[in-house]
Amino acid sequence: MYVVDWLHKQAQHHPDKPALVDSASGEARSYRELDERASRFAELLVERWRLAPGARVAMLAANSPDYLEMLYGCAKAGIVMVCLNWRLPAVELAPIVDDAQPSAFVCGEEFLAVASALLQDRPALPGLVVAGAPGAREARPAPGTPAGRHRESLGWPRYEAALDASSGRIVEMPQRSMDDAWYLLYTSGTTGKPKGVIQTYGMAFFNAVHAMLATKLSGDDVLLAALPFFHTGGLNLYANPVLFVGGTVVVMRQFEAGEALRWLETQVTQFLGVPAVYLFIAQHPRFADARFARMRHWSAGGSPMPMALLETWAAKGVTICFGFGMTETGPIVFLPDEATARAKPGSVGKPVGTMLARVVDA
């Protein structure tokens, strides 16, 4: 079995439909635009940077529509994206970069100081600078310092300028094996060093199928993507599945409760958050009067959710389906339906779709 270019298929079927929306600016990109821009990035990787299939591109950037179109550009080019945790300092990112061995680097402008520190003692890499979150302050290395001199010597172009230099021809991803690597996520390293988890095209495909089974996901859905894309919850719950079915992903560059409420009250139909995200929204002054007329599915995971918080949302008629998954599983394993979530609050339900699970002793 093979995986085909589902982005290109959606661009053929629904070229003018919004695929990505920047939550802060409201700027939308259609499936036609997303397919074209991902193709431009793929052309840059192969024809200008001369990266071979299987090479890795490190991504140190906040959420943005650019992030997702580069992910799909990597797919078209057969390149593996390495999603770096921008919350980590350079000293903790260094062993991850050494393990991943990237052949190129993409950096958000607010993280240039970290990138400079990471790369100053490593071989020069081709790279790009992507726009930072609105209002984000870039911690620029001081001129004359080793990090400052390295930043000046990088000479990386801006992302938009690099795309403009590409031909604009559409690149359709060849059929990929289910076991081919698409992107690389690193675990938090709670039991040791962070470990790179290969995300295959097969994992992405089955995760999309499981999201469809568990949440009745369809092309009519609009997702608010509030979790960071360096984490499985950001990319896989449910940004990639929504693009698989031809829906719309509203991208939050960084979570902010008031902005999240604005979208949840208006256009969004699907949302997943960790318990802390639900807590921050519930504590917002506008929460008491909020109405979620279009929302049809709420889910959560990542850590246990206090019963009091579930009850706070239930009082507004919201049933939060609390699931369980792992980076290594793609990630969906358990996600209950609403009836189960109401009858057994806090339960993760039964294994979804093709997933198998068993209970073992200590």
N, C-alpha and C positions, 0 to 999 in steps of 0.2 A: 504494500500500500504506500502511496505517495501523497505528499501535501502540495497543493498548487498555490499560486499567487492569489490569495483571496482578496487582497486589496485591489489588484488589477480587475478581478471579476466584479467587485462592487462598483469600481469606476466605470466599467462597461454598462452595468445594469442601472446605476443611479448616479450618473456623472455630476449632477448639480446638487445632490443632497449634501447637507453639512456633515462632514466626518468629524472634524475637530473644531472646538470653540475655546478660545482663551477666556477664562472666567473673568479676568480683570478688565480686559479691553472690550470683550464681546466679539472680537474678530473671529470670523468663521472661515474654515477652509473646506472646500467641497472634496468629494472623493476624487474628482478629476484632478484637482490641484494637489491633493495629497499624493496621488499616484505619480504625477509629474515631478513633484519636488523630491519624492523618494527616489525616483529614477535619476534625477540630477545628482543626488548624493552618491548613488551607486556608481554612476559614471566617474565621479571624482575619485572614489576608492580604487576603481580598477584601472582607469585610463591615465589618471594624473598621479596618483600615489603609488600605482603599480603594486597593489596588495594582492597577494595570491589567495585563492580560496582557502578558508580556514584561519586566515590571519585575524588578529584581534584589534579592535579599536576601543580604547578606554573612554568612558563617558563620565565626566565629573561636572554635573550640571543639575540645576533644579528642574522640576517638572515644567514642560512647555509643549506646545504642539510640535516644535522643532524636534524635540526628543523622540517623539513617536515616529515622525517621518524619517528620522535617521535610523531608527530601529528597523523600519520596513525597507529602507535603502540598503542596510546591511543584508537583509534577507535576499534582496534582488541580486546583490553582488556575491553572496556566499561568504560573507564576512561575519565574524562573531563579535557582538557588542559586549563589552565588559562594563556593567553598571556599577559605578563606584559610589559609596556612601559619602555624600558631601558633609555629613555631620562629624566625620572623623578627622582628626588633625593629620598633618602630613606624616608624622612619625608612625601612626597606626595604618595609614594607607600604603606606606612604603612596602611592607612585606606582601600586601595584596597585589600591588603593581608588579613586584618582582615575581610573584607566583603566576600572574596572568600573562606576563611578557607581551604587552601590547606593541603593535607595529605603528600605531598612530594614536593621537590624543585629541579629544574634543573637550573644551572647558568653558563653563559659564564664566562671564566676566567677573562675577563676584568671588570666584574661586581661583583667580589667576595667581595669587600669592601662594596658595597651597600647591598649585601645579608647578610653580617655579621651584619651590622647595623640593618637590618630588623629583623633578627632572634635572636639577642642576648637576648631579653627579652620575647621570645616566646618558646613554647615547642619544643624540638629537633625533627627534621624531617629527614627522609632519603633523600638523594640527590645525584646528579651527577654534575660533572664539565665538560663542553664541551669546545672545543677549541675556542679561540677568533679569531677575524678577524686578518689577517696577518698584523703585524706591530702595532697592538693595544697595548697600554700600560695599564697594570692592575694597578689600584690605590690600592695597597696593604695596608692594615691596619698595622700600626707600631707595632712591637713586644712589648708585655707588656701592650698595651692599651686594654680596654675592647673588642673592635672590633677585635683586633689582637688575643686575647686569644680565643674568640669565633670561629674565623676562624680556629685556630689550633685544636679546639675541635670538629669541624664538622666531620673531617675524611672522607669526601666524595671522592669516587673513580672517576677516569676519565671515561668518557662515553665509550670510546673504550674498556677499560678493563672490564667494566660491560657487554658490549655486548659479548665479548669473553667468558665470564663465562656462557652464556646461551647455551642451547642445539643446537640451529640452526633449530629446527623443525618449519615448517610453521604453523602459526596460522591464520586461516581464520575467519574473523569477522562474527559472527552470523548475521542474518537479523535484522536490526534495524528499529524501528518505525520511521515514519517521524518526530515525536515530541520528540524523544530522543535527549538529549543534547550531542554534540560532543566537542565543545570548547567554551570558554568564552572570549569575547572582551569587553574592557571597553571604554566608550565614553570619550571625552576630558573634559567633565564637564563644558562646556562653560556657562551653565545656573544653575550651582550648582556643587555638587560633581560628580565625575565620576560614571557612572552607568554601571553595568555589563549587557551585552546583550548576552543572550544564543544563540549560533549558533547551530541549530538542523541539523540532517542529511537531513531532508526535505528541509531546506533552502539551504544547499550545493547542493543538487540534482537539485532543480529548478533553482538555480543560474547558474549551469553548462548548463542546457538546454537553459536558456536565453542567455548565452554567445555564445552558438552554433547558436542560431537564429539571434543574433544581429551582430556577427562578422564572421559567417560561420566557426567557430572553428572546427578543425579536428585533427586527429592523425598526420598529416603532419606538424603541427605548432610547432614552437620553440618560446617560450616566454622568454623575458628578464624580470625577476622579480626584480624590483629596489626599490619598496616601502617596508617599514618594515612589518614583519609578525605579529606584535602586532596590526596592523591596518587592517580593512576589505579590504582596497585596496591592501594590500600585499598578503594576503591569498586567497582572493576571486576574485581578478581581475589581472591575471586569473590563478593563480597557481593551485588551486583545479580543476577548469574546464579543464585545460590542461591535468592534470593527469587522469581526468575522461575519456577523449577521447583517451588517449594513446599518447599524444604529449610529448615534452621535455621542461623542465623548467630550464633555466639558472639562477642561483641564485647569485645576487649581495649581498655580506655581508653588504656593505653600499654603497649608491649611489656615484659614481664619474663620472663626465661628460666624461672624456677621455676614460675610460674603457667602459662606455655605448656606446659611438660612435663606438668603435672597434667592439663590438658585433652587433650593429645595421647595420653596413656596411657589415657584413659577413654572419652570420648564422641565425640571428633572423628574424621571420616573424610577430610576434605580440608584441605590446608594449603598456603599459598604464602608464602614469605619471601625476602628478599634474602640474599645470602651472609653478611652480618654477623649476621643473625638466626640462621641455622643454626650459625654459629660460636659464638655466645653459648650456645645450647642445648647444643651439644657440649661446652662447657667447664663446664657445670653439674655439681656433684658427683653428682647423681642420674642423669646420662645413662648411665653405665656399666651400671646395672641396669635401665634403662628398657625397657619392652616396649610395642609399639604395636599391640595386637591388632586394634583397629577401623580403624586408618588404612588407606586403600586408595589414596590418591594424594597424592604430594608433588611440588611444583613450585617453581621459583625463577626469578629474573630480576633485572634492575636493574644488575648489574655482573658481570664474570667471576667464576666460582667456582673457587678453587684446587683442583687435582686431589687434593691431600692431604685436603681437607675432604670432597670427594665420596667418597673412599675410606674416611674415618672413618665416614660414614653407611652406605656400602655394607657395611661390616663388621657392621652391625646388621641387614642385610637390607633396607635402605631404598634404593630407586632414586629419585633426585631428577631429575625431568624439567626440564631447564633451557631456558627459552624466551626469546623476544625479542618486544618490542612497543614501542609508542610512545603517549604521551598522544594524539597526533593520529590514531591508528589504532583507538582504542577499548578496549583496546590490543592484544589478541592478534593476532599475525601468525604466529609460529612457536612450536610446542610439540610436542616429540617424544613418541611413545609410549614405554612402559617398555622394550620390546625395543630400540628405537633408542638410548635413553638408556644402556642397559647396553652395547650393542655399540660405541657411539661416545660415550664420556663427554665431556661439555662441548658436544656438538653441539646446535643448536637445532632440528634436524629440518627438515621441509618446511613450506611455508605451509599453514595450517589452513583448512579449509572454503572459503569464498568468497574468501579473500585471494589476491592475485596479487603476485608479486615478480619482479624481474629483476636480474641482475648487470650493473653498468656499470663502465666504466673510470674512471680518475681524473678 
